[in-house]
C-alpha cells in the first residue's frame, strides 16, 4: 500500500490487503443519489411532455440524450473508483481528486434537467474540470513512477474531448448532442484500448495493479446507490399523489420490485465479486468487465425508477409503448446485466435469467391494452420467479466458490 508519509504516490502492491471504502468515498457516493434522481426526473419529464407522449421517435431521442448524461456521470464515478482502488485513498492527492469529483458531480447533477438548453455549459465545464484534474493531480503526485506516463496520456485525451464538451455546449441541441456523443466515444474508446496517444504509447489493462476487493466493494456500493434511488423515486411519486387504491397498489408493487432486484443481485454472485477478482488471472480485466456489467444494471435500474413514477401517477391508465419500455425494459436490462455478472463470477449463466427476459418481452404486447399497474405486477412476478429459482438452486448445497473465466 502506498505510504501515507510525505513522498511520492505509489500504486497498491498486488499483495497488499484491501482497504474498506473511506468515509470520503461514501460521501462522494451520496452525491450520486441526488444525480440519479435528476436523471430519472429528466426522463420522466421528457416522457410525459405534452406532444411527446406515445411518440416512439420522440421517446427514443429524449432517452438517448438522458443516457448520454448518465454515461458522463458513470465515467466520473468509475474513474474516481478506479483511482481509489489503485492508490491509497488516505493520501492528500487522492482526497483532492475525490473532493473535486464530488463537487463536479454535484454541479453536473444540478445541470441535468436543462443540460441541453440553459445549463449545458455548466454541465460541460464541471465534467471537463473533473476529468482533466484527476490525471493531472496524479501525474504530479506520482513523480518519476512509470504510471505517470499513463496519467499524462489520460490528461491529453480528456483535454481533447473537453474541447468537444465545451464547444458542444455552445451549439444548438443537435450539434451539442453530436459533439458530446463524439466526446464520450473518444473517452470510452481510449479507456478500452489503454489510453493510446501518438508518440506516448498505450497501456495494457491486464498489467494494471488494483486493490481488487476494494474495487469490487465500490461497484457493490454504487449498485446500492442506484437501487436506493429507485426507492426515493417511488416514495416521492407516491407522496405527491392522493393515495387512491390504484396509486397504493402501484407503490406497493414498486417497492416489491426493488426488493426483488436487490435479492437477485446479492444471490451469491453479488456477495463474492471481491473473491472473483482476487482469483482472476488478470484482476484488472475482470474489474473492467464488471464496470461494463454494472453500467448495464444501473441503466436498467434508472429505467425501472422512471417506470415507477409513470405508473404511480397513472396506475389505471393504458400506457403507451415508450412507458411500457421503461416498466418492463428496465427489469429486462437489469437481468441481462445480471446474467453477464454471473458469468464473470462463475463462468456460467443460469437459464432463469434469459427465460425471464423472454417472458417480459412476450408480455409487452398484451400489456399495452391493460392498465399500467398490470405491467408492474407482471414485472414483480417474473423477478420473483427468478429469485425463487436462485434460492432453489442454492438450497442444500455448499456455498458456490467463485470461478472467474478471466
URJODA-V97402 format. One record per residue. N is the residue number from 1. RES is the residue in one letter. SS is DSSP state (A for helix, B for strand, O for the rest). PHI is phi in whole degrees, 0 to 359 (* if undefined). Layout:
BEGIN
n=N res=RES ss=SS phi=PHI
n=N res=RES ss=SS phi=PHI
END
This chain:
BEGIN
n=1 res=X ss=O phi=*
n=2 res=X ss=O phi=301
n=3 res=X ss=O phi=293
n=4 res=X ss=O phi=273
n=5 res=X ss=O phi=286
n=6 res=X ss=O phi=298
n=7 res=X ss=O phi=142
n=8 res=X ss=O phi=288
n=9 res=X ss=O phi=289
n=10 res=X ss=O phi=236
n=11 res=X ss=B phi=290
n=12 res=X ss=O phi=300
n=13 res=X ss=O phi=283
n=14 res=X ss=O phi=302
n=15 res=X ss=O phi=269
n=16 res=X ss=O phi=292
n=17 res=X ss=O phi=292
n=18 res=X ss=O phi=289
n=19 res=X ss=O phi=258
n=20 res=X ss=O phi=285
n=21 res=X ss=O phi=300
n=22 res=X ss=O phi=281
n=23 res=X ss=A phi=298
n=24 res=X ss=A phi=294
n=25 res=X ss=A phi=296
n=26 res=X ss=A phi=292
n=27 res=X ss=A phi=298
n=28 res=X ss=A phi=303
n=29 res=X ss=A phi=298
n=30 res=X ss=A phi=299
n=31 res=X ss=A phi=299
n=32 res=X ss=A phi=284
n=33 res=X ss=A phi=300
n=34 res=X ss=A phi=295
n=35 res=X ss=A phi=299
n=36 res=X ss=A phi=290
n=37 res=X ss=A phi=295
n=38 res=X ss=A phi=291
n=39 res=X ss=A phi=298
n=40 res=X ss=A phi=297
n=41 res=X ss=A phi=297
n=42 res=X ss=A phi=296
n=43 res=X ss=A phi=297
n=44 res=X ss=A phi=298
n=45 res=X ss=A phi=299
n=46 res=X ss=A phi=294
n=47 res=X ss=A phi=285
n=48 res=X ss=A phi=253
n=49 res=X ss=O phi=295
n=50 res=X ss=O phi=300
n=51 res=X ss=O phi=99
n=52 res=X ss=O phi=251
n=53 res=X ss=O phi=297
n=54 res=X ss=O phi=84
n=55 res=X ss=O phi=272
n=56 res=X ss=A phi=297
n=57 res=X ss=A phi=300
n=58 res=X ss=A phi=296
n=59 res=X ss=A phi=294
n=60 res=X ss=A phi=295
n=61 res=X ss=A phi=297
n=62 res=X ss=A phi=293
n=63 res=X ss=A phi=294
n=64 res=X ss=A phi=297
n=65 res=X ss=A phi=293
n=66 res=X ss=A phi=294
n=67 res=X ss=A phi=298
n=68 res=X ss=A phi=301
n=69 res=X ss=A phi=293
n=70 res=X ss=A phi=295
n=71 res=X ss=A phi=296
n=72 res=X ss=A phi=293
n=73 res=X ss=A phi=299
n=74 res=X ss=A phi=298
n=75 res=X ss=A phi=299
n=76 res=X ss=A phi=294
n=77 res=X ss=A phi=296
n=78 res=X ss=A phi=295
n=79 res=X ss=A phi=300
n=80 res=X ss=A phi=290
n=81 res=X ss=A phi=296
n=82 res=X ss=A phi=295
n=83 res=X ss=A phi=296
n=84 res=X ss=A phi=285
n=85 res=X ss=O phi=263
n=86 res=X ss=O phi=248
n=87 res=X ss=B phi=226
n=88 res=X ss=O phi=296
n=89 res=X ss=O phi=289
n=90 res=X ss=O phi=275
n=91 res=X ss=O phi=289
n=92 res=X ss=A phi=300
n=93 res=X ss=A phi=298
n=94 res=X ss=A phi=292
n=95 res=X ss=A phi=295
n=96 res=X ss=A phi=297
n=97 res=X ss=A phi=300
n=98 res=X ss=A phi=293
n=99 res=X ss=A phi=295
n=100 res=X ss=A phi=298
n=101 res=X ss=A phi=296
n=102 res=X ss=A phi=298
n=103 res=X ss=A phi=295
n=104 res=X ss=A phi=299
n=105 res=X ss=A phi=295
n=106 res=X ss=A phi=296
n=107 res=X ss=A phi=295
n=108 res=X ss=A phi=299
n=109 res=X ss=A phi=298
n=110 res=X ss=A phi=298
n=111 res=X ss=A phi=278
n=112 res=X ss=A phi=305
n=113 res=X ss=A phi=303
n=114 res=X ss=A phi=236
n=115 res=X ss=O phi=294
n=116 res=X ss=O phi=254
n=117 res=X ss=O phi=211
n=118 res=X ss=O phi=290
n=119 res=X ss=O phi=249
n=120 res=X ss=A phi=299
n=121 res=X ss=A phi=293
n=122 res=X ss=A phi=298
n=123 res=X ss=A phi=298
n=124 res=X ss=A phi=295
n=125 res=X ss=A phi=295
n=126 res=X ss=A phi=299
n=127 res=X ss=A phi=294
n=128 res=X ss=A phi=295
n=129 res=X ss=A phi=301
n=130 res=X ss=A phi=297
n=131 res=X ss=A phi=285
n=132 res=X ss=A phi=284
n=133 res=X ss=A phi=295
n=134 res=X ss=A phi=301
n=135 res=X ss=A phi=294
n=136 res=X ss=A phi=294
n=137 res=X ss=A phi=299
n=138 res=X ss=A phi=293
n=139 res=X ss=A phi=298
n=140 res=X ss=A phi=291
n=141 res=X ss=A phi=292
n=142 res=X ss=A phi=284
n=143 res=X ss=O phi=61
n=144 res=X ss=O phi=277
n=145 res=X ss=O phi=302
n=146 res=X ss=O phi=303
n=147 res=X ss=A phi=292
n=148 res=X ss=A phi=301
n=149 res=X ss=A phi=298
n=150 res=X ss=A phi=298
n=151 res=X ss=A phi=295
n=152 res=X ss=A phi=296
n=153 res=X ss=A phi=297
n=154 res=X ss=A phi=298
n=155 res=X ss=A phi=298
n=156 res=X ss=A phi=296
n=157 res=X ss=A phi=298
n=158 res=X ss=A phi=292
n=159 res=X ss=A phi=293
n=160 res=X ss=A phi=294
n=161 res=X ss=A phi=294
n=162 res=X ss=A phi=298
n=163 res=X ss=A phi=299
n=164 res=X ss=A phi=293
n=165 res=X ss=A phi=296
n=166 res=X ss=A phi=287
n=167 res=X ss=A phi=297
n=168 res=X ss=A phi=297
n=169 res=X ss=A phi=294
n=170 res=X ss=O phi=266
n=171 res=X ss=O phi=259
n=172 res=X ss=O phi=300
n=173 res=X ss=A phi=306
n=174 res=X ss=A phi=299
n=175 res=X ss=A phi=293
n=176 res=X ss=A phi=298
n=177 res=X ss=A phi=299
n=178 res=X ss=A phi=297
n=179 res=X ss=A phi=290
n=180 res=X ss=A phi=292
n=181 res=X ss=A phi=295
n=182 res=X ss=A phi=298
n=183 res=X ss=A phi=296
n=184 res=X ss=A phi=293
n=185 res=X ss=A phi=298
n=186 res=X ss=A phi=299
n=187 res=X ss=A phi=290
n=188 res=X ss=A phi=294
n=189 res=X ss=A phi=294
n=190 res=X ss=A phi=298
n=191 res=X ss=A phi=297
n=192 res=X ss=A phi=293
n=193 res=X ss=O phi=252
n=194 res=X ss=O phi=81
n=195 res=X ss=O phi=54
n=196 res=X ss=O phi=286
n=197 res=X ss=B phi=223
n=198 res=X ss=O phi=307
n=199 res=X ss=O phi=87
n=200 res=X ss=O phi=244
n=201 res=X ss=B phi=82
n=202 res=X ss=O phi=209
n=203 res=X ss=O phi=248
n=204 res=X ss=O phi=253
n=205 res=X ss=A phi=301
n=206 res=X ss=A phi=298
n=207 res=X ss=A phi=268
n=208 res=X ss=O phi=289
n=209 res=X ss=O phi=266
n=210 res=X ss=O phi=221
n=211 res=X ss=O phi=275
n=212 res=X ss=A phi=302
n=213 res=X ss=A phi=292
n=214 res=X ss=A phi=295
n=215 res=X ss=A phi=295
n=216 res=X ss=A phi=299
n=217 res=X ss=A phi=297
n=218 res=X ss=A phi=294
n=219 res=X ss=A phi=295
n=220 res=X ss=A phi=298
n=221 res=X ss=A phi=292
n=222 res=X ss=A phi=292
n=223 res=X ss=A phi=300
n=224 res=X ss=A phi=295
n=225 res=X ss=A phi=300
n=226 res=X ss=A phi=295
n=227 res=X ss=A phi=292
n=228 res=X ss=A phi=297
n=229 res=X ss=A phi=296
n=230 res=X ss=A phi=296
n=231 res=X ss=A phi=293
n=232 res=X ss=A phi=299
n=233 res=X ss=A phi=298
n=234 res=X ss=A phi=298
n=235 res=X ss=A phi=295
n=236 res=X ss=A phi=297
n=237 res=X ss=A phi=296
n=238 res=X ss=A phi=289
n=239 res=X ss=A phi=292
n=240 res=X ss=O phi=270
n=241 res=X ss=O phi=262
n=242 res=X ss=O phi=278
n=243 res=X ss=O phi=61
n=244 res=X ss=O phi=286
n=245 res=X ss=A phi=298
n=246 res=X ss=A phi=296
n=247 res=X ss=A phi=296
n=248 res=X ss=A phi=296
n=249 res=X ss=A phi=297
n=250 res=X ss=A phi=297
n=251 res=X ss=A phi=295
n=252 res=X ss=A phi=299
n=253 res=X ss=A phi=292
n=254 res=X ss=A phi=296
n=255 res=X ss=A phi=297
n=256 res=X ss=A phi=297
n=257 res=X ss=A phi=298
n=258 res=X ss=A phi=298
n=259 res=X ss=A phi=296
n=260 res=X ss=A phi=294
n=261 res=X ss=A phi=298
n=262 res=X ss=A phi=297
n=263 res=X ss=A phi=297
n=264 res=X ss=A phi=293
n=265 res=X ss=A phi=296
n=266 res=X ss=A phi=281
n=267 res=X ss=A phi=301
n=268 res=X ss=A phi=62
n=269 res=X ss=A phi=301
n=270 res=X ss=A phi=293
n=271 res=X ss=O phi=275
n=272 res=X ss=O phi=239
n=273 res=X ss=A phi=302
n=274 res=X ss=A phi=301
n=275 res=X ss=A phi=298
n=276 res=X ss=A phi=295
n=277 res=X ss=A phi=296
n=278 res=X ss=A phi=295
n=279 res=X ss=A phi=282
n=280 res=X ss=O phi=295
n=281 res=X ss=O phi=295
n=282 res=X ss=O phi=231
n=283 res=X ss=A phi=305
n=284 res=X ss=A phi=295
n=285 res=X ss=A phi=293
n=286 res=X ss=A phi=290
n=287 res=X ss=A phi=297
n=288 res=X ss=A phi=295
n=289 res=X ss=A phi=296
n=290 res=X ss=A phi=297
n=291 res=X ss=A phi=298
n=292 res=X ss=A phi=297
n=293 res=X ss=A phi=297
n=294 res=X ss=A phi=291
n=295 res=X ss=A phi=298
n=296 res=X ss=A phi=299
n=297 res=X ss=A phi=294
n=298 res=X ss=A phi=292
n=299 res=X ss=A phi=299
n=300 res=X ss=A phi=299
n=301 res=X ss=A phi=294
n=302 res=X ss=A phi=297
n=303 res=X ss=A phi=296
n=304 res=X ss=A phi=299
n=305 res=X ss=A phi=297
n=306 res=X ss=A phi=297
n=307 res=X ss=A phi=300
n=308 res=X ss=A phi=306
n=309 res=X ss=A phi=296
n=310 res=X ss=A phi=299
n=311 res=X ss=A phi=283
n=312 res=X ss=A phi=298
n=313 res=X ss=A phi=282
n=314 res=X ss=O phi=226
n=315 res=X ss=O phi=293
n=316 res=X ss=O phi=254
n=317 res=X ss=O phi=267
n=318 res=X ss=B phi=293
n=319 res=X ss=O phi=263
n=320 res=X ss=O phi=288
n=321 res=X ss=A phi=306
n=322 res=X ss=A phi=301
n=323 res=X ss=A phi=292
n=324 res=X ss=A phi=297
n=325 res=X ss=A phi=298
n=326 res=X ss=A phi=285
n=327 res=X ss=A phi=295
n=328 res=X ss=A phi=262
n=329 res=X ss=A phi=293
n=330 res=X ss=A phi=300
n=331 res=X ss=A phi=300
n=332 res=X ss=A phi=296
n=333 res=X ss=A phi=294
n=334 res=X ss=A phi=301
n=335 res=X ss=A phi=295
n=336 res=X ss=A phi=296
n=337 res=X ss=A phi=296
n=338 res=X ss=A phi=293
n=339 res=X ss=A phi=295
n=340 res=X ss=A phi=294
n=341 res=X ss=A phi=301
n=342 res=X ss=A phi=298
n=343 res=X ss=A phi=295
n=344 res=X ss=A phi=297
n=345 res=X ss=A phi=270
n=346 res=X ss=A phi=242
n=347 res=X ss=O phi=62
n=348 res=X ss=O phi=205
n=349 res=X ss=O phi=225
n=350 res=X ss=O phi=289
n=351 res=X ss=A phi=302
n=352 res=X ss=A phi=300
n=353 res=X ss=A phi=293
n=354 res=X ss=A phi=285
n=355 res=X ss=A phi=297
n=356 res=X ss=A phi=297
n=357 res=X ss=A phi=297
n=358 res=X ss=A phi=296
n=359 res=X ss=A phi=296
n=360 res=X ss=A phi=298
n=361 res=X ss=A phi=294
n=362 res=X ss=A phi=293
n=363 res=X ss=A phi=283
n=364 res=X ss=A phi=298
n=365 res=X ss=A phi=297
n=366 res=X ss=A phi=296
n=367 res=X ss=A phi=289
n=368 res=X ss=O phi=297
n=369 res=X ss=O phi=261
n=370 res=X ss=O phi=244
n=371 res=X ss=B phi=301
n=372 res=X ss=A phi=301
n=373 res=X ss=A phi=298
n=374 res=X ss=A phi=293
n=375 res=X ss=A phi=295
n=376 res=X ss=A phi=297
n=377 res=X ss=A phi=296
n=378 res=X ss=A phi=299
n=379 res=X ss=A phi=300
n=380 res=X ss=A phi=297
n=381 res=X ss=A phi=298
n=382 res=X ss=A phi=295
n=383 res=X ss=A phi=296
n=384 res=X ss=A phi=297
n=385 res=X ss=A phi=297
n=386 res=X ss=A phi=295
n=387 res=X ss=A phi=298
n=388 res=X ss=A phi=295
n=389 res=X ss=A phi=299
n=390 res=X ss=A phi=296
n=391 res=X ss=A phi=294
n=392 res=X ss=A phi=296
n=393 res=X ss=A phi=294
n=394 res=X ss=A phi=273
n=395 res=X ss=O phi=296
n=396 res=X ss=O phi=78
n=397 res=X ss=O phi=252
n=398 res=X ss=O phi=295
n=399 res=X ss=O phi=305
n=400 res=X ss=O phi=287
n=401 res=X ss=O phi=275
n=402 res=X ss=O phi=293
n=403 res=X ss=O phi=216
n=404 res=X ss=O phi=295
n=405 res=X ss=O phi=277
n=406 res=X ss=O phi=273
END
